[in-house]
Amino acid sequence: MDCFYAACERLREPALRGQPLVVGMGYESAEPHGAVATASYEAREFGVESAMAISEALERLPRKVEAASDPDLDVEEAGFYRPVDLDYYNEVAADVKSILHEHADVVREVSIDEAYLDVTDRIAWDGEAAEEANVQSVTAFARDLRARIREEVGVVASVGVAPTMSAAKIASDYDKPEGLVVVEPGEVRDFLAPMDVAEIHNVGPVTARELRDMGIETAGDLAAADPDRVRDRFGERGLEVRRFARGEDPREVTPVGEPKSLSRESAFTDPTEDTEEKREKVRALAADVADRAQREGALYRTIGIKVVTPPFDVNTRAESLPGPIEDADLLESTALDLLEEFEDDRVRKLGVRVSNLSFAEGEQSSLGGFEDAVESAETEDEDDSETLADGSAEDETQAGGPDEGWTLADWADEGETLDDDEAADGEFAEEASEETPEERDGQLSLWEYE
């Protein structure tokens, strides 16, 4: 979906169409706190990016209501701000997903606004073959799907079609908004070759910089790179993204089951020592995770944070509760308490995570005696320089938790890069697990968050 949160707000308020629009999380409508979840294309022209602090966004794009009463501000250079309304967005998403399930036998929902469809048995690659098999061609199918979403739901989608998941993902981002890109079998490697290496599935900004340091600038360079050299620098994950760059991806589209944990991460544009800036980021992340847990009906027993300090040292801290709960305020306060250890540190990325999830019906545990019963678990610092997955993972498939010692793999599972032409805007996290998506088209995935 294209700028999904903004599209939903415009569906509810048609007057916002064509206007610069910022949707933020972790803040109330008139406050300068929180973070940008998504910025419309019009707002991006003013330099507003996903994951940016609302206070910074307001410096670049003041609110219309304030500009109207301030002679020093230009109303034409101002925009509208709306807080995230996940309940409403999920209602709209449910309508979209209903259409997706009608169009495919197998659907993998990776976030509120993104999904993979396996339509192998329903369509044919070209018109002649489609006519012989009495099915639609891929282009006709994708065009009809996109049109039905727009006409019946009122929001806009971009569709990518390819013989592999990773190529379809890239194709869906290739021509936003309302794009339709088809990459036929045998054409994937040529399609990817001229792209910047950062466009390859599971390559985030940090990995892209390291690849460029190796002289690998494009997907074509990565596809042709010496596999031993790539493995020596990045391990098996390096070989995986090299295969993606070569158009090789054997993964099948499979539905997603219940997550083992929920997490969100956010990288600062530049590493910061500012205590309040770090706390504001954690508040926004905690609000995101709490919203996701509530929507999923998940109780959690463990609350943790991840702190990445330069160059790429990963630190994780966690507290285990007496029993499973669902409490947004406690989640935030616990995450902030854990952050205090890093109050004076220079930080490049932060993450908040809940694990030891329970989806059983029934009342949550009493918090009586919580402070006495809390167990604190700390893991050793870990260097993530040997892995490509140094981004966020909202839904993780890793079992266990801090009592077993979290590793970076627990935070970033193999799979999905955030869907975004957000990535171009400055992602909320550099890479995401396949189970999540982190950010999507110019917006954070609030689980999502995008």
C-alpha positions in Angstrom: 0.0 0.0 0.0 1.2 3.5 -0.8 1.6 5.8 2.3 -1.1 3.7 3.9 -1.6 5.7 7.1 -1.9 8.9 5.2 -4.2 7.3 2.7 -6.5 6.1 5.5 -6.6 9.6 7.0 -7.5 11.0 3.6 -10.2 8.4 3.2 -11.7 9.7 6.5 -11.0 13.3 5.7 -11.2 13.9 1.9 -10.1 17.5 2.4 -6.6 16.3 3.2 -6.1 14.9 -0.4 -3.3 16.7 -2.1 -2.2 18.4 1.1 1.1 17.8 2.9 0.1 15.3 5.6 2.2 13.9 8.5 0.9 10.9 10.6 2.8 10.5 13.8 3.0 8.0 16.7 3.6 8.5 20.4 2.1 12.0 20.5 -1.2 13.7 20.8 -2.6 15.8 18.0 -1.4 19.2 19.2 1.9 18.2 20.8 5.5 18.5 19.4 6.5 15.1 20.8 6.7 11.7 19.1 7.9 10.4 15.8 6.7 10.6 12.2 5.1 7.3 11.2 4.5 8.3 7.6 4.7 11.5 5.5 2.7 12.0 2.3 4.6 12.7 -0.9 3.6 16.3 -0.5 5.1 16.5 3.0 8.3 14.8 1.8 8.9 17.7 -0.5 9.5 19.8 2.6 12.1 17.3 3.9 9.8 15.4 6.3 10.8 11.8 6.7 9.5 8.7 8.4 11.1 8.1 11.9 11.9 11.8 12.2 11.0 13.5 15.5 7.8 15.4 15.3 9.6 18.5 16.6 12.0 18.4 13.7 9.2 17.8 11.2 7.4 20.9 12.6 10.5 23.0 11.9 10.4 22.0 8.3 6.6 21.9 7.9 4.6 23.9 10.5 1.0 23.0 11.2 -1.6 24.8 9.0 -3.6 25.9 12.0 -0.6 27.6 13.5 0.5 29.1 10.2 -3.0 30.6 9.8 -2.5 32.7 13.0 1.2 33.4 12.8 2.2 36.3 10.5 5.8 34.9 10.3 4.5 31.6 8.8 3.3 30.9 5.3 0.1 28.9 5.2 1.1 27.6 1.8 4.3 26.2 3.3 2.5 24.4 6.1 0.8 21.0 6.5 -1.6 18.9 8.5 -0.7 16.5 11.3 -2.7 13.6 12.6 -1.9 11.0 15.3 -1.8 7.3 14.5 -5.2 5.6 14.7 -4.3 1.9 14.4 -7.9 0.7 15.1 -9.1 2.6 12.1 -6.2 1.6 9.9 -6.8 -2.0 10.7 -10.4 -1.7 9.7 -9.3 -0.4 6.3 -6.5 -3.0 6.0 -9.0 -5.8 6.7 -11.0 -4.7 3.7 -7.9 -4.7 1.5 -6.8 -8.1 2.9 -10.2 -9.6 2.2 -9.7 -8.7 -1.5 -6.2 -10.2 -1.5 -7.5 -13.5 -0.1 -10.1 -13.6 -2.8 -7.4 -13.2 -5.5 -5.0 -15.8 -4.2 -5.1 -19.2 -2.5 -1.9 -18.4 -0.5 -1.4 -15.0 1.1 1.4 -14.0 3.4 0.5 -10.9 5.4 3.7 -9.4 6.5 2.3 -6.2 8.0 -0.8 -4.0 8.1 -0.1 -2.8 4.6 1.9 -5.4 2.8 1.5 -9.0 1.6 2.8 -11.6 -0.7 0.4 -13.5 -2.9 1.2 -16.8 -4.7 -1.0 -16.8 -7.8 1.0 -19.3 -9.8 -2.0 -21.5 -10.6 -4.3 -18.6 -11.4 -2.4 -16.6 -14.0 0.0 -17.0 -17.0 3.0 -14.8 -17.8 1.8 -13.8 -21.3 -1.5 -13.2 -23.0 -1.2 -16.1 -25.4 -0.6 -18.6 -22.7 -3.3 -17.0 -20.6 -5.8 -17.4 -23.4 -4.9 -21.0 -23.9 -5.2 -21.8 -20.2 -8.3 -19.7 -19.8 -6.8 -17.5 -17.1 -5.6 -13.9 -16.8 -2.2 -12.7 -17.8 0.0 -11.4 -15.0 -0.5 -7.8 -16.1 -4.2 -8.0 -16.4 -4.4 -9.7 -13.0 -2.3 -7.1 -11.3 -4.1 -4.2 -12.9 -7.5 -5.6 -11.8 -6.3 -6.3 -8.3 -5.0 -2.7 -7.9 -8.1 -1.2 -9.4 -10.4 -3.2 -7.2 -8.6 -2.1 -4.0 -8.8 1.6 -5.1 -12.5 1.3 -6.1 -13.8 -0.7 -3.2 -11.6 0.5 -0.4 -10.5 3.9 -1.6 -6.7 3.5 -1.0 -3.9 3.0 -3.4 -1.6 0.0 -3.9 1.5 -0.7 -5.8 1.9 -4.2 -7.2 5.1 -6.0 -8.2 5.0 -9.4 -10.0 8.0 -11.7 -10.3 8.9 -15.4 -10.1 10.6 -14.9 -6.7 9.6 -13.2 -3.4 12.6 -10.9 -3.2 12.2 -9.7 -6.8 8.5 -9.1 -6.3 9.2 -7.1 -3.2 11.6 -4.8 -5.1 9.3 -4.6 -8.1 6.5 -3.4 -5.8 8.6 -0.5 -4.7 10.0 0.3 -8.1 7.4 2.7 -9.5 5.4 4.1 -6.5 2.8 5.5 -6.1 0.2 3.2 -7.7 2.9 1.3 -9.6 2.6 -1.9 -11.5 5.9 -3.7 -12.4 6.2 -7.2 -13.9 9.5 -9.0 -14.0 9.2 -12.2 -16.0 11.2 -15.4 -15.5 14.7 -15.1 -16.9 14.7 -11.3 -16.6 15.2 -10.9 -12.8 19.0 -10.5 -12.8 18.9 -8.0 -15.7 16.1 -6.1 -13.9 18.1 -5.8 -10.7 21.6 -5.3 -12.2 21.6 -1.5 -12.5 20.0 -0.8 -9.1 22.0 0.6 -6.2 23.1 -2.3 -4.0 20.9 -0.8 -1.2 17.8 -1.8 -3.2 18.5 -5.5 -2.8 16.3 -7.4 -0.4 17.8 -7.5 3.1 20.5 -4.9 2.4 20.1 -1.9 4.7 22.1 1.4 4.8 24.9 0.0 7.0 25.4 -3.1 4.9 25.2 -1.0 1.7 28.0 1.2 3.0 30.2 -1.8 3.8 29.6 -3.3 0.3 30.5 0.0 -1.3 33.7 0.0 0.7 34.4 -3.3 -1.0 33.8 -1.7 -4.4 30.3 -3.2 -4.8 28.1 -0.4 -5.9 25.2 -2.1 -7.8 23.2 -5.2 -7.6 25.1 -6.3 -10.7 28.4 -5.9 -8.9 27.1 -7.9 -6.0 25.8 -10.7 -8.3 29.2 -10.9 -9.9 31.2 -10.6 -6.7 33.5 -13.4 -5.5 31.3 -15.5 -3.2 34.2 -16.3 -0.9 35.0 -12.6 -0.5 31.4 -11.9 0.4 31.2 -14.8 2.8 34.4 -13.8 4.5 32.9 -10.3 5.2 29.3 -11.1 5.9 29.0 -14.8 6.5 26.1 -16.9 5.1 23.8 -13.9 5.1 26.1 -12.3 2.6 25.7 -15.2 0.3 22.0 -15.0 0.7 21.8 -11.4 -0.5 24.2 -12.2 -3.3 21.8 -14.9 -4.4 19.0 -12.3 -4.3 21.0 -10.0 -6.5 21.4 -12.9 -9.0 17.7 -13.4 -9.0 17.9 -16.6 -7.0 15.4 -17.0 -4.3 13.8 -20.5 -3.6 11.5 -19.3 -0.7 7.9 -20.1 -1.1 5.0 -17.9 0.0 3.7 -19.3 3.3 1.2 -17.8 5.8 2.7 -16.3 8.9 1.9 -17.9 12.3 1.8 -16.3 15.7 5.0 -14.4 16.5 7.4 -15.4 19.3 8.2 -11.7 20.0 7.3 -8.2 18.9 9.9 -5.5 18.5 10.6 -2.2 16.8 13.9 -0.4 16.1 14.9 3.0 15.0 18.2 4.3 13.8 19.3 7.9 14.3 20.4 9.8 11.3 23.6 10.6 13.2 24.7 8.9 16.5 23.5 11.0 19.4 24.4 11.5 23.1 21.3 13.6 23.8 19.5 11.9 26.7 16.0 13.3 25.9 16.4 12.5 22.2 17.1 8.9 23.1 14.2 8.8 25.6 11.8 10.2 23.1 12.8 7.5 20.6 12.3 4.8 23.2 8.8 6.2 24.1 7.8 6.1 20.5 9.1 2.6 20.0 7.4 1.4 23.2 4.1 2.9 22.1 4.4 1.1 18.8 5.2 -2.3 20.4 2.3 -1.8 22.9 -0.1 -1.0 20.0 1.0 -4.1 18.1 0.7 -6.3 21.1 -2.8 -5.0 21.9 -3.9 -5.6 18.3 -2.5 -9.1 18.3 -4.1 -9.9 21.7 -0.7 -10.7 23.0 0.4 -10.7 26.6 4.1 -10.4 27.3 6.3 -11.5 30.2 9.6 -10.0 29.2 10.4 -6.4 28.2 13.7 -5.5 26.6 15.7 -2.9 24.8 18.5 -3.0 22.2 21.1 -0.2 22.1 23.6 0.0 19.2 26.7 2.1 19.9 29.3 3.1 17.4 30.8 1.4 15.5 28.3 -1.4 15.6 28.3 -2.8 19.1 24.9 -4.3 20.1 23.8 -4.2 23.7 20.6 -5.8 24.9 19.0 -5.5 28.4 15.7 -7.0 29.6 13.5 -7.5 32.6 11.2 -10.5 33.2 7.9 -10.0 34.9 6.2 -12.3 37.3 3.6 -13.3 34.7 2.2 -12.2 31.3 0.7 -8.7 31.1 -0.5 -6.1 28.6 0.3 -2.7 30.0 1.5 0.1 27.7 2.6 2.4 30.6 4.6 -0.3 32.2 6.2 -1.3 28.9 7.3 2.3 28.4 8.6 2.9 31.9 10.5 -0.4 32.0 12.1 0.4 28.6 13.1 3.8 29.9 14.5 2.4 33.1 16.7 -0.1 31.1 17.9 2.8 28.9 19.3 4.7 31.9 22.4 2.5 31.8 23.2 4.1 28.4 22.3 7.6 29.4 25.8 9.0 28.6 26.6 6.7 25.7 26.7 7.8 22.1 23.9 5.7 20.4 23.2 5.1 16.7 20.1 2.8 17.0 17.5 1.9 19.7 15.0 -1.0 19.8 12.2 -2.1 22.1 11.0 -5.7 22.3 8.5 -7.8 24.2 8.8 -11.6 24.3 7.7 -14.7 26.1 4.3 -14.0 24.5 1.0 -15.5 25.5 -2.1 -15.5 23.3 -4.3 -17.5 25.8 -7.7 -16.3 26.8 -8.0 -15.1 30.4 -6.9 -12.3 32.7 -3.4 -11.1 32.8 -1.2 -11.7 35.8 -1.5 -9.4 38.8 1.2 -6.9 39.2 1.1 -7.1 42.9 4.7 -7.4 44.2 6.0 -6.8 40.7 9.0 -4.8 41.8 10.2 -7.5 44.2 9.6 -10.3 41.7 11.2 -8.8 38.6 14.2 -10.6 37.3 16.7 -8.5 35.4 18.7 -10.2 32.7 21.6 -8.7 30.8 23.4 -10.1 27.8 26.9 -9.5 26.7 27.6 -6.9 24.1 27.7 -8.3 20.7 29.2 -7.0 17.5 26.8 -7.3 14.6 29.5 -6.7 12.0 29.2 -10.3 10.9 25.6 -10.2 10.0 23.6 -8.4 7.3 20.5 -8.3 9.5 21.2 -5.3 11.7 17.7 -3.9 11.3 14.4 -4.3 13.0 12.2 -7.3 13.3 8.7 -6.8 14.5 7.6 -10.3 14.4 10.4 -12.7 15.2 10.5 -16.4 14.7 13.3 -16.9 17.2 12.3 -18.7 20.4 13.5 -17.9 23.8 14.4 -14.6 25.4 16.9 -12.8 27.5 17.2 -15.7 30.0 18.7 -17.6 27.1 20.9 -14.8 26.0 19.6 -12.7 23.1 21.7 -12.5 19.9 21.3 -10.2 17.0 19.5 -13.0 15.2 16.8 -12.8 17.9 16.2 -9.2 16.8 16.6 -9.4 13.1 15.3 -12.6 11.4 16.2 -13.4 7.8 13.8 -12.0 5.3 12.1 -8.7 4.6 13.6 -5.3 4.1 11.3 -2.5 5.1 9.1 -1.6 2.3 9.6 1.9 1.7 10.2 4.4 -0.5 10.8 5.3 3.0 14.0 3.7 2.8 14.9 6.6 0.7 13.5 8.9 3.3 15.5 7.5 6.2 14.2 4.3 7.5 12.9 3.7 11.0 15.2 0.8 11.0 17.7 -0.3 8.5 16.4 -3.8 7.8 13.5 -5.8 9.0 12.7 -9.4 9.3 10.5 -11.1 6.8 7.8 -11.4 9.4 7.5 -7.7 9.9 8.0 -5.2 7.6 9.4 -2.3 9.2 8.7 0.6 7.2 6.7 0.7 4.1 6.0 3.3 1.6 7.3 6.3 3.3 5.9 5.2 6.6 6.8 3.3 9.7 5.3 0.0 10.2 3.3 0.2 13.3 2.3 -3.2 13.3 3.1 -2.1 12.9 3.3 0.0 13.1 4.0 0.2 8.2 
